[in-house]
C-alpha cells in the first residue's frame, strides 16, 4: 500500500537493475551496461580488454559493469558459442556467479526501500518453486540450462548446485522485466533484467502506474492519482485482448488469475470485435498511397475512443498510439484546425508527463509535427 499521494506523472520508482543482459541482436549496438545506442553518432566504443565480447558507450560504463562482468569474463574469453548468445542463459550465468561469489552476503542481505516504505531483499522475491517444477515446458528449458552449466562448472572450475540454479531460474521467471526501447511504431525488447524495487508491484488490467525505460533504468510513473493506502499496480500482460486471453496468459506464465474490477465485469464496456475491426480498417486505409481522408478521420476518432476504454489516458501505449493518429491527421490538409491543435496540445501534455522532453518518444513527436515521418499502426 502506498504511504504517500501521487499525482499523474509523478515518478514512483527510478532504479537500475540488479542484473541485466541485452538481447542477441543488440550486441555491439547498445551499451552492455546502460543500454544506450553505441551506433550512429557515437565516436568510440569501449570494449572489454579481457574477453572482447562486452561493449560500452563510455569508460564509466565499462567500470560500472566490471563488478558483474569480472565474474564471467574468464568464461567469455576462451569460450564464446552461439549458446551464450541466448540472453536468458547469459543473465542466469551472471546471476548465478554473483550469488556463489557473494561471500559477505552483500547481494542477498542488501535492503531496498520500496514505495510503501518497507524493505525488500533478494530472497524476498517470489519463486513459485512447486508450480514451476510441475510445468513441463519450463522444466525442459531448465534442463537445457542445467546442461550448459554442467559444462561451465567443469571447464571453468566453479561449484554447481542444481537446487540453487533452479531457485534462481524460478526467481528470474517470476520477477524479470523485459527492457523496452519505447518507439512510436513498436516497443522493441532490448534486454531483460531483475529490478528489486519494481519486483514488488502487483498486476491490474486497469493499472494506476506504468513502466517506462531510460536505457536500462526502470522508471515507474503514476498514470492515475494514487491515494495513501492504495495499492500501486502495473499490467503484466497485453491489455488489447479479452479477459479470457489475459487470464490464460497470467495462469500459464505467472500462475494466478486477475480479479480486478475490469476482469470481474467481463470487459462489459469493451467490444473487442469492433476494436479489432476498426484497427484493421485503419491500418489498411492509412497505408494507401492516396487515403480516403474522410474515412480515415472517422476511423481514427472511433479508434481512439475505443482505445480509451482499454487503456488509461496516460498509459504509454495509448500515448504512442496518439502520435500515430496525429501523424494521420497532419497528412490530411483538410483537418479541422482547432481539433488538430487540441490533439497536438493534448498529445504533447501526455508525453511530457509520462516520458519527458528528453525521451526518444518526444523527439518522434516533434518529427511528426514537422512531417518528417509518417507513422503507421
SVG drawing of the C-alpha trace seen along z (x, -y; Angstrom):
<svg xmlns="http://www.w3.org/2000/svg" viewBox="-21 -26 63 58">
<polyline fill="none" stroke="black" stroke-width="0.4" points="0.0,0.0 1.3,-3.5 2.4,-5.7 2.1,-8.9 -0.1,-10.6 0.9,-10.6 -0.3,-12.9 -0.4,-11.8 3.1,-11.9 4.9,-11.6 7.8,-9.3 7.2,-6.4 10.3,-4.4 13.6,-5.2 16.0,-2.3 18.8,-0.4 18.7,3.4 20.3,5.7 21.4,7.8 20.6,7.5 21.6,8.5 20.9,7.3 19.1,9.4 21.1,11.2 20.5,8.8 21.5,5.7 25.1,6.9 27.6,4.2 24.6,1.9 23.8,0.8 26.0,0.4 26.2,3.6 25.7,1.5 23.3,-1.4 21.7,-0.2 22.2,-3.5 23.0,-3.2 26.6,-2.9 26.0,-3.2 25.4,-6.3 26.8,-9.4 28.8,-7.5 32.5,-8.2 34.1,-5.5 33.1,-2.0 34.8,-0.8 35.5,2.9 36.3,5.2 40.0,5.9 39.7,9.3 37.1,11.2 36.4,8.7 32.7,9.6 31.3,6.7 30.9,3.3 30.3,0.0 29.4,-3.6 32.0,-5.1 34.8,-4.2 32.4,-4.9 30.0,-2.2 32.9,0.3 33.9,-0.4 30.4,-0.2 29.7,3.2 33.0,4.6 31.6,5.8 29.4,8.2 31.4,8.9 34.7,9.7 33.0,12.9 32.1,14.1 34.9,12.5 37.2,15.6 34.4,17.7 33.7,15.4 37.4,15.0 38.2,18.6 34.7,19.9 32.0,18.0 29.5,20.0 26.0,19.4 24.6,20.8 25.9,17.7 24.0,15.5 20.8,16.5 20.2,13.6 18.3,15.7 21.3,18.1 23.7,15.1 21.6,13.5 21.4,16.7 25.1,17.3 25.8,13.7 23.2,14.1 24.5,17.5 28.1,16.3 27.1,13.2 25.3,15.4 28.0,18.0 30.7,15.3 28.6,13.3 30.8,14.4 29.8,11.5 26.1,11.8 26.1,8.1 24.0,9.0 21.4,11.2 21.2,9.2 21.1,5.8 17.8,4.0 16.0,2.0 13.4,-0.5 10.3,-0.2 7.4,-2.5 5.4,-1.6 8.3,-2.3 9.1,1.3 12.3,3.1 12.9,5.9 15.8,8.3 16.9,10.5 15.5,13.7 12.1,12.0 11.3,12.3 8.7,14.9 9.8,18.2 6.7,20.5 9.1,23.4 6.4,26.1 4.4,24.8 7.3,24.4 8.7,27.9 5.3,29.2 5.5,27.1 6.8,29.5 7.7,26.8 9.6,24.7 11.4,27.8 12.6,28.6 14.2,25.2 15.7,25.6 17.2,29.0 18.8,27.3 20.1,24.5 21.5,27.0 23.3,29.0 25.1,25.8 26.0,25.0 27.4,28.5 29.9,27.8 30.7,24.3 31.3,25.5 33.6,28.3 35.5,26.3 35.8,23.1 36.1,24.6 33.1,23.4 30.7,25.4 27.3,26.1 24.3,26.6 21.3,27.7 19.0,26.6 20.4,23.1 20.3,22.8 16.7,23.9 15.7,21.4 17.4,18.5 15.8,19.7 12.3,19.6 13.1,16.2 14.0,14.9 10.9,16.3 8.5,14.7 10.2,11.4 12.1,10.3 11.2,7.3 11.6,7.1 13.5,3.9 11.8,1.9 13.0,-0.7 9.8,-2.8 9.1,-3.8 6.1,-5.1 5.7,-2.2 6.8,0.5 8.0,1.3 11.3,3.2 12.7,5.5 16.3,4.7 17.1,6.7 15.9,8.3 16.6,7.5 15.8,8.0 14.7,4.9 14.5,5.2 12.3,2.2 9.9,3.0 9.6,6.7 7.1,6.0 4.5,4.4 1.2,6.2 -0.9,6.6 -4.1,5.0 -5.8,4.9 -6.6,1.2 -3.3,0.2 -2.7,-3.1 1.0,-3.2 3.2,-2.3 6.8,-1.3 9.0,-3.2 12.7,-2.9 15.6,-5.2 18.2,-2.8 18.4,-0.1 16.9,-2.3 13.3,-1.4 11.1,-4.4 7.6,-3.9 5.1,-6.8 1.7,-7.3 -0.9,-7.3 -3.8,-8.0 -4.0,-9.9 -2.9,-7.5 -4.1,-7.9 -2.4,-7.0 -3.2,-3.3 -3.9,-2.4 -2.0,0.5 0.3,-0.5 -0.3,1.7 1.1,2.3 -0.1,4.6 1.8,7.8 0.0,8.8 -1.3,7.5 -4.5,5.4 -5.7,5.4 -7.2,8.9 -10.3,10.3 -10.3,11.1 -10.2,14.9 -7.0,14.4 -5.4,12.2 -6.1,14.7 -4.9,17.6 -1.6,15.8 -1.4,15.0 -2.2,18.5 0.3,20.1 3.3,17.8 2.6,16.3 0.2,18.9 -2.6,16.6 -5.9,15.2 -6.7,11.5 -9.8,10.4 -9.5,6.6 -12.9,4.8 -12.2,4.8 -11.9,8.6 -14.8,9.1 -17.0,7.1 -16.1,9.3 -14.9,6.3 -18.6,5.3 -17.8,1.8 -15.3,3.0 -16.3,4.5 -13.1,6.2 -14.7,7.4 -15.4,3.8 -12.0,2.7 -10.1,5.2 -12.2,4.5 -11.6,0.7 -7.9,1.3 -7.6,3.5 -9.5,1.0 -7.4,-1.9 -4.2,0.0 -5.3,0.8 -6.6,-2.7 -3.6,-4.6 -1.2,-2.6 -2.9,-3.6 -1.0,-5.8 -4.0,-8.2 -6.0,-7.5 -9.7,-8.5 -9.3,-11.2 -12.9,-11.4 -12.9,-7.7 -9.5,-7.9 -10.7,-10.7 -13.8,-8.8 -11.8,-5.6 -9.1,-7.4 -11.7,-9.1 -13.6,-5.9 -10.4,-4.0 -9.2,-6.5 -12.5,-6.3 -12.3,-2.5 -8.6,-2.7 -9.5,-4.8 -11.8,-2.0 -8.8,0.3 -6.0,-2.0 -5.9,-4.8 -5.4,-8.1 -1.8,-8.4 -0.7,-4.8 2.4,-4.8 0.8,-2.5 -2.1,-5.0 0.3,-7.9 2.4,-6.3 -0.9,-5.5 -1.9,-9.2 1.2,-10.1 0.3,-7.7 -3.2,-9.2 -1.7,-12.7 0.6,-11.8 -2.5,-10.7 -4.3,-14.0 -1.3,-16.1 -1.3,-14.5 -4.9,-15.5 -4.7,-19.1 -8.5,-19.5 -8.4,-18.6 -10.3,-21.0 -7.6,-23.3 -9.0,-23.7 -9.4,-20.0 -5.9,-19.4 -4.4,-22.0 -6.3,-20.4 -4.9,-17.0 -1.3,-18.3 -1.6,-20.1 -3.1,-17.0 -0.6,-14.7 2.3,-16.9 0.9,-17.2 0.7,-13.4 4.2,-12.9 5.8,-15.5 4.1,-14.0 5.0,-10.3 8.1,-10.3 9.6,-13.8 11.1,-16.0 14.4,-14.2 12.9,-10.8 13.1,-9.5 9.2,-9.5 9.3,-13.3 11.7,-13.6 9.5,-11.4 6.5,-13.6 8.4,-16.7 9.4,-14.9 5.7,-14.1 4.8,-17.8 7.5,-18.6 6.1,-15.9 9.5,-14.2 7.9,-10.8 4.6,-9.1 3.7,-6.6 1.5,-3.5 -0.2,-1.1"/>
</svg>
